[in-house]
Amino acid sequence: MDTNEFAGLKLLLLCILAADTFSVEPTTAWTLKLCNESRLQWEVEVCGEEFKRNMEHIDPQYWCNLTSFISEYHQFTHCTEEKSKKVNCYWPNPLVESYMIQIHKHFFSNCTNDEEVWVDPPDDTLAILILIPVFLTLAMIALVVWCSKRNDILA
């Protein structure tokens, strides 16, 4: 965005703000609503049951492939978020998280990556891998020194 566009956008914003009228009358008092955790538990389980029904349509061999169930998982998380708001609870909260962990254990417990554990090579192999470049470097230095002395003799 160049400076002319930015200046135009700034001017437009100032015009909009200047045109709005602000009310100085007091607003209604904000009431604190408590989280209904027992209702949240029930609502989250409804979301979970829907997710389980959706996952039944996917072959279990594809449960570890995120692209196969991303839509269903998005609907599940969106459902838990909406249900949390509905019962005046924040999201994510420990109750929802523990339920989601149960869902993960049920559907995705076999999806761990088998990471290869790297081990150091044996000491003799390691010594050879270190000494070869060191000796090649020394040999190159010796060759350069020898060639430079030879050029002095030939000149």
Secondary structure, DSSP 4 states (H G I P E B T S, - for coil): --HHHHHHHHHHHHHHHHHS----SPPPPPPP----HHHHHHHHHHHHHHHHHHHHTS-GGGTT-HHHHHHHHHHHHHHHHHHHHHTT--SS-HHHHHHHHHHHHHHHTT----PPPP-PPPHHHHHHHHHHHHHHHHHHHHHHHHHHHHHHHH-
